[in-house]
Amino acid sequence: MRRALAALAAVPMLFFAAACGSDTASTASGDGSAGVKVTGEVGAKPTVTFPSGDPATTSSYKVLETGDGPAVKAGDQLIVNLSVWNWDGKDNAAQGSTYDTKTPETLPVNEQLPQLLRDGFTKMKHGGRLLAVMANDLVTPAAGQSPSTEATKVFVMDVVGTPPKPLAAATGKETGETLKGVKVESPGGDKAPTLTTKTKDKPSKELVVKTLIKGEGEPVKAGATLSVHYTGKIWGTDKEFDSSWGRGEPASFPLAQVIQGWQKGLEGVPVGSRVVMSIPPDLGYGAQEQQGIPANSTLVFVVDVLSAY
């Protein structure tokens, strides 16, 4: 959620402060739109008209369309198309929309969301539309901090569906393919493979992708949202800089929002596959040093593609 919402400029600060703060939103109105009018059909980018005067200072939500699909329950994962506005009483500028980026967001209906949104979603069904006005009353300042001056945010969210349940690990036939200079040992089941990248071999200047296990699912599309397990190391040093297996849970993200090496390397890979990729600097982080990754590094990833939608 953080990665995708971060693409909508200026939105995350309030949104995540609310998610991590107090549950003052539980007292927000469930039948109020604060004078905000929303037009347009569910399934298309909405248009919002704001009332004159100052923005709302009290948070509220309104179910604009209930929907006619399965009821939303607490604990569900939802695929949502969302559009966001900065309600400052002046420009009331749009901050972004997944209808423009064509990358719907996955939201968990649990404690990661403010109570305001949990209340609204659980009164809906799939195919519904929710309006949420998120003001500063959602945010409880930490001790010694001044109250937030962030503008009120307006979210319009269309519930598209639920993501597929990801596989536990790659499933399919081992291909026998290898990547010269890199060793991958697969213990079987859902245990993490062992990736070794300490080698004197020079890395390729091109992207190299080898399929170790070929899955039987649908090929990954360029605009898909993925759930994967992975380990990343630096070519030649065997230095690990990241691992979802190490964190104990898969990573989920829109493919369009990761480095070019992943975008090019994973497009077309069948769900259920395990691949190893050697990514040259120009398709990774280039000459820019990242945390744990020196400048001009060739990156090596072993990746299990667990779901794509």
RAZIGI-V396458 format. One record per residue. OMEGA is omega in degrees with one decimal (NA if undefined). BURIAL is + if it has 24 or more other C-alpha atoms within 12 Angstrom, else -. D_LAST is the distance of its C-alpha to the last C-alpha in Angstrom with 1 decimal. Layout:
# RAZIGI-V396458
OMEGA|BURIAL|D_LAST, OMEGA|BURIAL|D_LAST
This chain:
# RAZIGI-V396458
-177.5|+|15.4, -176.1|+|18.4, -177.5|+|16.8, 179.6|+|14.9, 178.9|+|17.9, 178.2|-|20.3, 177.3|+|19.2, -168.9|+|20.8, 173.4|-|24.4, -178.3|-|26.7, -166.9|+|24.4, -173.2|+|23.8, 179.8|+|27.5, -173.7|+|28.1, -176.8|+|24.8, 172.3|+|25.0, 179.1|+|28.7, -177.0|+|28.2, -176.4|+|25.7, -176.3|+|28.1, -177.1|+|31.3, -179.9|+|33.2, 178.4|+|32.2, -180.0|+|34.4, -179.0|+|31.6, 177.9|+|32.2, -177.9|-|35.2, -177.0|+|33.4, 176.8|+|33.8, -179.4|+|31.4, -176.7|-|32.9, 176.6|+|33.6, -179.3|+|32.1, 178.7|+|34.9, 178.5|+|35.7, 179.2|+|32.4, -178.8|-|31.5, 177.9|+|28.1, -178.9|-|27.9, -178.3|-|25.3, 171.8|-|23.0, -177.2|+|19.9, 176.4|+|16.9, -178.4|+|18.8, -176.9|+|20.1, 171.5|+|23.1, -177.1|-|26.6, 174.1|+|28.6, -176.5|-|32.4, 174.9|+|34.2, 177.3|-|37.6, 178.2|-|40.5, -177.0|-|41.9, 177.0|-|40.5, 177.9|+|36.9, 176.9|+|36.4, 177.5|+|37.3, -178.4|+|36.1, 178.1|+|32.4, 173.2|+|31.3, 175.9|+|28.4, 174.2|+|28.3, -177.0|+|26.0, 175.2|+|26.2, -177.4|+|24.3, -175.4|+|23.9, -177.8|+|21.3, 178.5|-|21.6, 178.0|-|18.7, 178.6|-|18.8, 175.9|-|20.7, -179.5|+|19.3, 174.0|-|21.0, -178.7|-|21.9, 179.2|-|19.7, 165.8|+|16.4, -176.7|+|13.3, 167.3|+|12.3, -170.3|+|9.7, 165.5|+|12.5, -176.5|+|13.7, 175.8|+|16.9, -170.9|+|20.0, 176.3|+|22.9, 176.5|+|26.6, -176.2|+|29.5, -178.4|+|32.2, -179.3|+|35.4, -179.9|-|37.7, -179.2|-|38.2, -176.8|-|35.4, -169.4|+|32.7, 172.2|+|30.3, -179.1|+|26.6, 179.4|+|24.7, 179.2|+|21.3, 176.0|+|18.5, 172.3|+|14.7, 177.0|+|15.6, -177.1|-|17.4, -178.5|-|15.0, 176.8|+|12.0, 177.7|+|10.0, -178.3|+|9.9, 172.4|+|11.2, -178.0|+|10.7, 175.1|+|14.2, 178.3|+|16.1, -179.3|+|18.9, -173.2|-|21.5, 176.4|-|24.2, 178.0|+|22.0, 171.6|+|22.2, 179.7|+|25.6, 178.0|+|27.2, -178.0|+|27.3, 177.0|+|23.5, 179.0|+|23.5, -177.7|+|26.3, -176.8|+|24.7, -176.2|+|21.3, 171.9|+|23.1, -174.7|+|25.2, 170.6|+|22.3, 175.9|+|20.0, -175.3|+|16.6, -178.9|+|17.2, 180.0|+|19.8, -178.2|+|20.8, 171.1|+|22.4, 177.8|+|25.0, 173.6|+|25.9, -173.3|+|28.9, -176.4|+|29.0, -175.9|+|32.4, 177.3|+|34.3, 176.0|+|35.5, -168.9|+|32.3, 175.5|+|33.4, -177.8|+|36.2, 173.7|-|37.9, -178.7|-|38.7, 178.1|-|42.4, 179.8|-|44.3, 177.0|-|41.5, 176.9|-|41.9, -179.4|-|39.7, 175.7|-|36.7, 177.4|-|37.3, 178.8|+|33.7, 174.4|+|33.3, 178.8|+|31.9, 175.5|+|28.2, 179.2|+|26.8, 167.0|+|23.2, -171.1|+|21.8, 177.2|+|18.5, -179.8|+|16.7, -175.3|+|14.8, -177.3|+|11.7, 177.2|+|10.6, 179.9|+|9.7, 176.6|+|6.9, 177.0|-|7.4, -177.6|-|10.5, 172.8|+|10.4, 176.7|+|13.1, -177.6|+|16.4, 175.6|+|16.9, 178.4|+|16.7, -179.2|+|17.8, -177.4|+|19.4, 173.8|-|22.6, -174.4|-|24.2, -175.3|-|24.9, 178.6|-|27.9, 177.8|-|26.8, 175.3|+|28.2, -175.2|+|28.3, -179.8|+|31.9, -177.0|+|33.0, 179.1|+|30.2, 176.1|+|30.2, 176.6|+|27.4, -178.5|-|28.5, -177.3|+|26.2, -179.8|-|27.8, -179.1|-|25.5, -179.4|-|23.6, 177.2|-|21.5, -177.5|-|24.2, 173.2|+|23.5, 176.7|+|24.7, -179.4|+|27.7, 178.5|+|27.4, -176.6|+|30.7, 178.5|+|31.1, -174.5|-|34.9, 173.7|-|36.3, 176.5|-|38.9, 176.4|-|37.0, 179.7|-|36.0, 175.3|+|32.3, 174.9|-|31.1, 178.8|-|30.9, 173.1|-|27.9, 177.1|+|24.3, 179.1|+|24.5, 177.7|+|21.5, 179.0|+|22.5, -179.9|+|20.5, 175.4|+|22.3, -179.4|+|20.2, -179.9|+|18.3, -177.5|+|15.5, -179.7|-|15.0, 179.1|+|11.3, 176.8|-|9.5, 179.0|+|10.1, 177.4|+|8.1, -174.7|+|8.2, -176.6|+|10.3, -173.7|+|8.6, 166.4|+|5.2, -173.0|+|5.4, 163.4|+|6.8, -175.5|+|9.1, 161.7|+|12.2, -178.1|+|15.9, 167.6|+|18.3, 179.1|+|21.9, 177.9|+|23.4, 177.3|+|27.0, 177.8|+|29.5, 172.8|+|30.8, -175.4|+|34.4, -174.6|+|34.8, 179.7|+|32.5, 177.6|+|31.8, 178.4|+|28.6, 179.1|-|27.2, 176.8|+|24.0, 174.0|+|22.3, 175.3|+|19.6, 178.8|+|21.4, 178.7|-|24.5, 175.6|-|23.1, 177.2|-|22.1, -180.0|-|18.4, 174.3|+|15.1, 177.3|+|14.0, -175.8|+|10.8, 169.0|+|10.6, -177.6|+|9.3, -177.7|+|10.3, -174.4|+|12.7, 177.3|+|14.7, -175.2|+|15.9, -176.1|-|18.9, 179.1|+|19.1, 176.8|+|19.7, -179.5|+|16.2, -178.6|+|14.7, -174.4|+|16.9, -175.3|+|17.0, 177.0|+|13.4, 179.8|+|12.3, 179.5|+|12.8, 179.9|+|12.9, 174.6|+|11.9, -176.1|+|10.0, -177.3|+|13.2, 168.3|+|15.2, 179.9|+|17.6, 170.8|+|18.7, -175.0|+|21.5, 169.8|+|21.7, -172.6|+|24.8, 179.2|+|24.2, -175.3|+|27.3, -175.8|+|28.3, 175.2|-|27.5, 177.8|+|23.8, -178.4|+|24.0, 174.1|+|26.3, -177.7|-|29.3, -178.9|-|32.7, 177.8|-|31.4, 175.8|-|31.9, 179.7|-|29.2, 179.3|-|29.8, -177.8|-|30.6, 177.8|+|29.9, 176.6|-|33.0, 176.4|-|33.0, 178.5|-|32.3, 166.2|+|30.7, -175.2|+|28.8, 176.3|+|25.8, 178.8|+|24.8, 162.4|+|21.6, -169.9|+|20.7, 167.6|+|17.0, 177.6|+|15.2, -171.0|+|11.5, 175.5|+|10.6, 176.0|+|6.9, 179.2|+|3.8, NA|+|0.0
